Amino acid sequence: MTNHTARMAALLGELRREMNGAVAESMQRGEGGYGLNYGVSIPTIRAIAGRVGTDHAFARFLYRQDVRELRMAAPTIADPASVTPDNVDEWFVGRMPEELIEELALRLLSRCGRPVLDTLCGRWLRAGSGAERYAALMALARARVQEFDAAAVVEAVPDAVAACPDDLRLARGAAAFVQSASARIAPERLARMIERLPDSRGGAYLRDELAWMIL
C-alpha cells in the first residue's frame, strides 16, 4: 500500500502538470462527479497512464480515489485478464460520470474475455441500472467479435430499452453495438429486435438510428 501511495503521488504529479483550470472548473459546475479534478484531456491521461504499464493492483488502488484523473487512468493500467465474472462489479462503484463509464467500457471491459463479456450481457445488460446497461453495450460494441454471443445481446436490447424508456444514452449504446456487430446479425433477427422496441424516447431514437439497416 505504501508503494502504491508513493507511485500514486508521482503519477498525480505528472497529471497535475497537464492541468487545465478552465476545463476543471466547468466540469465541477456540470456533471463533474469527482471530488477533485484537474481538467486534463482524455488523450493526455491515456498517454501518461500508458507509460505506467499494466499493473492491476495499482489500477484498482487508483480507481478507489476520488480524483478524476486517477480514476480515468485506471482502466488503461488495469489488466483485462485479471477481471473475472466474480470481480467485474467492483469496477462499477461510486459516482460514475458518463466519461468514466465510457473509458471503463472502451479501455478495460471491451478487452476482457468471453466469461466477462457474457456477464456484461447476462447481468448488466439484462438486470443492471441504466448506466450499467450503457457500459455493457459500449464494451460489447468494441469487443472482439469472436468473444461474445451477438445474438444474445440483440435479444436483450429491447427489454433493456424498455426498462429505461427515456435513457437516450442507453439507446446510443445500443445503436453503437448493433452497428459494430451488424455483420453477425441476421437481417430477420434485427427486424424482430426493432419490432420489439418500446414506444418511448429511447425506442424511437434507436428505431430511427437502425431503420436504414433493414431497408
Secondary structure, 3 states (H helix, E strand, C coil): CHHHHHHHHHHHHHHHCCCCHHHHHHHHHCCCCCCECCCCCHHHHHHHHHHHCCCHHHHHHHHCCCEHHHHHHHHHHCCHHHCCCCCHHHHCCCCCCHHHHHHHHHHCHHHCCHHHHHHHHHHHHHHCCHHHHHHHHHHHHHCCHHHCCHHHHHHHHHHHHHHCCCCHHHHHHHHHHHHHCHHHCCHHHHHHHHHCCCCCHHHHHHHHHHHHHHC
